[in-house]
Amino acid sequence: MADRGRIHDAIDRWEAGGLIDVATAERLRHEESEHTRSGTRRMSQYVLAVTGAVVLVIAGGVFMDWAWPNLGDRSRTLILAAVGAVALLVGLALETARRWVPASLLVQTSGVVLVLSAYAYSERAWADLTPGGVVVGLAALVTPIALTAHAMRRSPFMPAVHMAAGLAFLALFLDRATPLSGDAIAWTLDGVLAAAIVVLVGLLRGDPDGDRHPWALNAFVTAMGAGFVLVAITAFETLSLSAEGFLALDVWLLLSVGVTLWGLHLAPPGLRRDWFERLLAWEVLAWIGLGLATVSETFDGPPELGVLLVGGASVAAFFHADRHGMRTVMAASALAFIVPLWWWAVERGGALGGVFALVATAALLFFASGRRGEAEGGVEE
C-alpha cells in the first residue's frame, strides 16, 4: 500500500508539473489500481490455498488418528501412498485451469510429501534389501524422475519442489535397495547435488532469457537451499565434526549470498526476479543464528566477536540495501545488528561501560538517521 501511494504521488507530481496530461494521468492511475487489485487477488489465492492445504492435512491427521490403530503396517503404507497419489492426480488436473494454479501447486506438493512419507514408513512393513524393500526403493527412484519430467513441460514451480524432494527419494532408494552405509549415502547425495547444480548453471547460461527452461532458475535456487541440509549432514554426521561444522555452513551461506547478489545485480534481465530481495533478507536473518553459533561454538569467542562478525555484516548489508532501495533487506539488517548487540549487553550486563556504549550507539544511529533525512530534504509526511 505504501508503494501504491508513492506511485500515485509521483503521477500527481508529473501531472502538476506538466509532464503528462490529465487523460494520461488518469490512465496511469487506473492501470496501477488494476495491477494492485490483481496482485491482491493472487496473494489471496495463495493464502486460501495454503490454508486449505493445512485444513486437509488436519483432516487427514484426524482420520489417521482414528483408523491408524486398526491398520497393519502394510495397510498404512498403501493408504499413505494412495492418498498421496490421489493428491498428485487432483493437483495435476487443477493445473490446467489457470485460476486453480495456487491450489494445484499446494495439492501437488502435499501429494509428494505423502508419497515420500509412505516410502519412508514402508520400512516397518518390508525390511531393507528384502524383495518388498527393493521394490519400494525402486519406486522411490522412479517417482521423482517421472514427476520431474512431466513438470518441466508444464510448470516453472513444481520442478523446484521435485528437486528438493528428489534428494530425499534418492536417499530412500539407496537405503532400501542397496547395501550402502549411511556415510556412503550422504556422499552420494552430495555428488548428485553438485552435479545437478552444475547442470542447472549450464542451462541458465545457455538460456539467459529463461524461455526454453523457465523452471531452471527456481530449481537452481532450491538446490542451493537443499545444500544447507546436505552440508550439515556431511559436516556433523558423516565427518563427525562438532564445532567446526558451523564453518562449512558459513561457507555455503556465503556462496548462497553470492548467488543472490548475482540474481539481483548481474543476472540477465530474463533471469531477474523480485523475490531475490526477499531471499537476501532471509539470508541476512540466517546469519544471525549461524554467525553467533560460529562465534560461541567454533571460536568460543567473546560477545564482542559476535558484534564484529554479525553486526559488521549487517552494517554492510544495510548500506548495500540502502543504496539499492531494498527495504526488506534493510529491516533484516537492522535486526541482525540489534541481536548481537543485545547478546553483548546481556553478557556484559551491569557494566557502566556497556551502558555507555549502547547509549553512544543509539545516539550515533539517531545522528545518522538525521543526516540521511537532511540529505533527502526531510521526510515526507
matplotlib code that plots the C-alpha trace (Angstrom):
import matplotlib.pyplot as plt

x = [0.0, 2.9, 4.3, 0.9, 0.7, 4.2, 3.2, 0.1, 2.0, 4.5, 1.7, 0.3, 3.7, 4.0, 0.5, 1.1, 4.5, 3.0, 5.0, 1.8, -1.7, -4.9, -6.0, -2.7, -2.6, -6.0, -5.0, -1.8, -3.8, -6.3, -3.6, -1.8, -5.1, -5.8, -2.3, -2.6, -6.0, -4.6, -1.7, -4.0, -6.2, -3.2, -1.9, -5.4, -5.4, -2.1, -3.3, -6.5, -4.7, -2.2, -5.0, -6.9, -3.8, -3.4, -7.0, -6.7, -3.6, -5.5, -8.5, -6.1, -4.4, -7.8, -8.7, -5.4, -5.6, -8.9, -8.0, -4.3, -4.5, -6.7, -4.4, -1.3, 2.0, 1.4, -2.1, -0.8, 1.9, -0.5, -3.1, -0.5, 0.8, -2.8, -3.7, -0.5, -1.2, -4.7, -3.5, -0.9, -3.6, -6.0, -3.2, -2.3, -5.9, -6.4, -3.2, -5.0, -7.3, -5.4, -7.5, -6.7, -2.9, -2.1, -4.3, -2.8, 0.8, -0.1, -2.0, 0.8, 3.3, 1.2, 0.9, 4.7, 5.2, 2.6, 4.1, 7.6, 6.2, 4.7, 8.0, 9.8, 7.1, 7.3, 10.4, 8.2, 6.4, 9.3, 12.9, 15.8, 17.1, 14.1, 12.0, 9.4, 12.0, 13.8, 10.5, 9.8, 13.3, 13.0, 9.6, 11.3, 13.9, 11.4, 8.8, 10.7, 12.1, 8.6, 7.2, 10.0, 9.9, 6.2, 6.5, 9.3, 6.8, 4.0, 5.2, 8.1, 7.5, 7.0, 10.4, 11.9, 9.8, 10.9, 14.5, 14.4, 12.1, 14.2, 17.2, 15.0, 13.6, 17.1, 18.2, 15.3, 16.2, 19.8, 18.8, 16.1, 17.5, 21.3, 23.8, 25.4, 26.1, 24.7, 28.0, 28.2, 24.6, 25.4, 28.5, 26.4, 23.7, 26.5, 27.8, 24.3, 23.5, 26.8, 26.2, 22.6, 23.9, 26.5, 23.8, 21.4, 24.1, 24.8, 21.1, 20.9, 23.9, 22.5, 19.1, 19.6, 16.1, 14.5, 12.4, 13.4, 13.8, 11.6, 11.9, 15.7, 16.2, 13.7, 15.3, 18.8, 17.8, 16.1, 19.2, 21.3, 18.8, 18.9, 22.7, 22.3, 20.8, 23.4, 26.3, 25.0, 24.6, 28.0, 29.8, 28.1, 27.3, 29.5, 32.7, 31.7, 32.7, 31.4, 32.0, 34.0, 30.9, 29.5, 32.3, 31.1, 27.6, 29.2, 30.9, 27.7, 25.8, 28.4, 28.1, 24.3, 24.6, 26.8, 24.2, 21.5, 23.6, 24.2, 20.5, 19.9, 22.6, 24.3, 21.8, 20.5, 17.1, 15.2, 16.5, 15.9, 13.2, 11.6, 11.9, 15.7, 15.5, 13.4, 15.8, 18.7, 16.8, 16.3, 20.0, 20.8, 18.5, 20.0, 23.4, 22.2, 21.9, 24.6, 27.1, 26.5, 26.7, 30.1, 31.4, 30.2, 30.7, 33.6, 35.7, 34.5, 34.8, 33.5, 30.3, 32.4, 33.4, 29.7, 29.1, 32.1, 31.1, 27.3, 26.9, 29.6, 27.9, 24.6, 26.0, 27.4, 24.1, 22.3, 24.4, 24.1, 20.3, 20.1, 22.0, 19.7, 16.4, 15.8, 13.6, 13.2, 16.9, 17.3, 14.8, 16.6, 19.9, 18.6, 17.6, 20.9, 22.6, 20.4, 20.6, 24.4, 24.4, 21.7, 23.7, 26.8, 24.8, 23.4, 26.8, 28.3, 25.3, 25.9, 29.0, 28.7, 30.9, 28.4, 25.6, 27.6, 28.5, 24.8, 23.7, 26.5, 25.5, 21.9, 23.0, 25.1, 22.2, 19.9, 22.5, 22.9, 19.1, 19.0, 21.8, 20.0, 16.9, 18.8, 20.4, 16.9, 15.4, 13.4, 11.0, 7.6, 4.5]
y = [0.0, 2.3, 1.7, 2.3, 5.7, 6.7, 5.8, 7.9, 10.7, 10.5, 10.6, 13.7, 15.4, 14.6, 15.9, 19.1, 19.7, 19.4, 16.2, 14.3, 15.5, 14.8, 11.9, 10.1, 10.6, 9.0, 6.0, 5.5, 5.7, 3.2, 0.8, 0.9, 0.3, -2.7, -4.0, -3.7, -5.4, -8.2, -8.7, -8.7, -11.4, -13.5, -13.3, -14.1, -17.2, -18.5, -17.7, -19.6, -22.5, -22.8, -22.6, -25.3, -27.5, -27.1, -28.0, -31.0, -32.2, -31.7, -33.7, -36.5, -36.5, -36.8, -39.7, -41.5, -41.0, -42.8, -45.5, -46.0, -48.3, -50.7, -51.0, -53.0, -51.6, -52.7, -51.2, -47.9, -47.7, -48.4, -45.9, -43.2, -43.9, -44.0, -40.7, -39.1, -40.4, -39.1, -35.7, -35.6, -36.5, -33.9, -31.3, -32.1, -31.9, -28.5, -27.2, -27.0, -24.3, -21.0, -19.8, -23.0, -22.8, -21.9, -24.7, -27.1, -26.3, -26.8, -30.0, -31.5, -30.6, -32.2, -35.3, -35.5, -35.3, -38.0, -40.4, -39.7, -40.5, -43.7, -44.9, -44.0, -45.7, -48.8, -49.9, -51.2, -53.4, -54.6, -54.6, -53.2, -55.4, -57.7, -58.1, -55.7, -53.2, -53.3, -52.7, -49.7, -48.4, -48.7, -46.9, -44.1, -43.8, -43.7, -41.4, -38.1, -38.8, -39.3, -36.3, -34.0, -34.9, -34.2, -30.9, -29.5, -29.2, -27.6, -25.6, -23.3, -24.1, -27.8, -28.9, -26.9, -29.0, -32.2, -31.0, -30.9, -33.9, -35.9, -35.9, -37.5, -40.0, -40.9, -41.3, -43.7, -45.7, -46.0, -47.0, -49.5, -51.2, -51.0, -52.1, -48.6, -47.3, -44.0, -42.2, -43.6, -42.4, -38.9, -38.7, -39.9, -37.3, -34.6, -35.7, -35.8, -32.3, -30.9, -32.5, -31.1, -27.6, -27.8, -28.9, -26.1, -23.5, -24.7, -24.5, -20.9, -19.8, -21.2, -19.7, -16.1, -15.1, -18.1, -19.0, -22.6, -23.6, -21.4, -23.8, -23.9, -20.8, -21.9, -25.4, -23.9, -21.7, -24.7, -26.8, -24.2, -24.3, -28.1, -27.7, -26.4, -29.7, -31.9, -29.7, -30.0, -33.8, -34.2, -32.0, -33.1, -36.7, -38.1, -36.2, -36.2, -32.6, -30.8, -27.1, -26.9, -28.0, -24.4, -23.2, -25.4, -23.9, -20.4, -21.1, -22.4, -19.4, -17.1, -18.9, -18.6, -14.8, -14.6, -16.3, -14.0, -10.9, -12.2, -12.6, -9.0, -7.2, -9.3, -11.8, -11.3, -9.4, -12.6, -14.2, -11.4, -11.9, -9.7, -12.4, -12.3, -9.3, -11.3, -14.2, -11.9, -10.7, -14.3, -15.0, -11.9, -13.3, -16.7, -15.2, -14.1, -17.6, -19.1, -16.3, -16.3, -20.1, -19.9, -17.4, -19.3, -22.9, -22.8, -20.0, -20.0, -16.2, -13.3, -11.5, -8.7, -11.1, -11.7, -7.9, -7.7, -10.6, -10.5, -6.8, -5.9, -8.0, -6.4, -2.9, -3.8, -5.4, -2.2, 0.1, -2.1, -2.3, 1.5, 2.1, -0.1, 0.7, -2.8, -2.2, -5.8, -6.3, -3.0, -4.3, -7.7, -5.9, -3.8, -6.9, -8.6, -5.6, -5.5, -9.2, -9.5, -6.1, -7.3, -10.5, -8.4, -6.2, -9.2, -10.8, -7.5, -6.6, -4.3, -2.7, 1.1, 0.9, -1.4, 1.0, 3.9, 2.0, 1.2, 4.8, 6.0, 3.6, 4.7, 8.3, 7.5, 5.8, 8.8, 11.1, 9.0, 9.0, 12.8, 13.2, 10.9, 13.0, 16.2, 14.7, 13.7, 17.1, 15.9, 13.0, 13.3, 13.1]
z = [0.0, 0.7, -2.7, -4.3, -2.5, -3.8, -7.3, -7.2, -5.6, -8.5, -11.0, -9.3, -9.4, -13.1, -13.8, -11.8, -13.5, -16.9, -17.8, -18.6, -19.4, -17.3, -19.5, -19.3, -15.5, -15.2, -17.4, -15.3, -12.0, -13.4, -14.6, -11.2, -9.4, -11.6, -11.1, -7.3, -7.3, -9.4, -7.0, -4.0, -5.7, -6.5, -2.9, -1.5, -3.8, -2.3, 1.3, 0.8, -0.9, 1.9, 4.5, 2.5, 2.4, 6.2, 6.8, 4.5, 6.5, 9.8, 8.4, 7.3, 10.7, 12.5, 10.2, 10.6, 14.4, 14.3, 11.7, 12.4, 15.4, 13.4, 10.4, 9.9, 8.6, 5.0, 5.0, 6.5, 3.8, 1.0, 2.3, 2.6, -0.9, -2.3, -0.7, -2.0, -5.5, -5.5, -4.3, -7.1, -9.7, -8.4, -8.4, -12.0, -13.0, -11.4, -13.1, -16.4, -15.1, -14.6, -11.7, -9.8, -10.2, -6.5, -5.2, -7.8, -6.6, -2.9, -3.6, -5.7, -3.0, -0.4, -2.6, -3.0, 0.8, 1.4, -1.1, 0.4, 3.8, 2.6, 1.2, 4.4, 6.6, 4.4, 6.2, 9.0, 6.5, 4.4, 5.7, 3.6, 0.8, 1.0, -2.2, -0.8, 0.3, -3.1, -4.9, -2.7, -3.2, -7.0, -6.8, -4.8, -7.6, -10.4, -8.8, -8.8, -12.3, -13.8, -11.9, -12.8, -16.5, -16.5, -14.5, -16.7, -19.6, -17.5, -14.5, -13.6, -9.9, -9.4, -10.8, -7.8, -5.4, -7.2, -7.0, -3.2, -2.8, -5.3, -3.0, -0.2, -2.7, -3.8, -0.2, 0.4, -2.7, -1.6, 1.9, 0.9, -2.2, -1.8, 0.9, 1.1, 4.6, 5.9, 5.2, 1.6, 1.0, 2.3, 0.0, -2.9, -2.3, -2.1, -5.5, -7.1, -5.7, -7.0, -10.5, -10.5, -9.7, -12.5, -15.0, -13.9, -14.2, -17.7, -18.5, -17.2, -19.1, -22.3, -21.7, -20.4, -21.3, -19.4, -22.3, -23.0, -19.4, -17.2, -14.4, -14.2, -12.0, -9.4, -9.3, -9.0, -6.0, -4.4, -5.0, -3.2, -0.3, -0.2, 0.1, 3.6, 4.7, 3.0, 4.2, 7.8, 7.5, 5.9, 8.4, 11.6, 10.9, 8.1, 9.1, 12.8, 13.2, 16.2, 16.5, 13.2, 11.3, 11.5, 9.3, 6.5, 6.8, 6.9, 3.6, 2.0, 3.2, 1.7, -1.6, -1.4, -0.8, -3.8, -5.9, -4.6, -5.3, -8.8, -9.3, -8.0, -10.0, -12.6, -13.9, -17.4, -17.4, -18.2, -15.0, -12.6, -10.0, -7.4, -4.8, -4.8, -2.5, 0.0, -0.3, 0.6, 3.6, 4.8, 4.3, 6.5, 9.1, 8.8, 9.5, 13.0, 14.3, 12.3, 12.9, 16.7, 16.8, 15.0, 17.5, 20.6, 19.4, 16.9, 18.2, 21.8, 21.4, 23.4, 22.6, 21.1, 18.3, 17.6, 17.4, 15.0, 12.7, 12.7, 13.4, 10.9, 8.2, 9.0, 8.6, 5.2, 4.2, 5.4, 3.3, 0.3, 0.7, 1.3, -1.9, -4.0, -2.2, -0.8, 2.2, 3.4, 3.5, 5.4, 8.0, 8.3, 8.6, 11.5, 13.3, 12.6, 14.2, 17.2, 18.2, 18.7, 20.4, 22.8, 23.4, 24.1, 26.5, 28.4, 28.7, 29.9, 32.0, 34.9, 33.4, 33.1, 30.1, 28.3, 29.1, 27.8, 24.6, 23.9, 24.5, 22.3, 19.6, 19.8, 19.5, 16.5, 14.8, 15.5, 14.2, 11.0, 10.6, 10.9, 8.3, 5.9, 6.3, 5.7, 2.6, 1.3, 2.1, 5.0, 5.4, 3.7, 6.0]

ax = plt.figure().add_subplot(projection="3d")
ax.plot(x, y, z, "-o")
ax.set_aspect("equal")
plt.show()
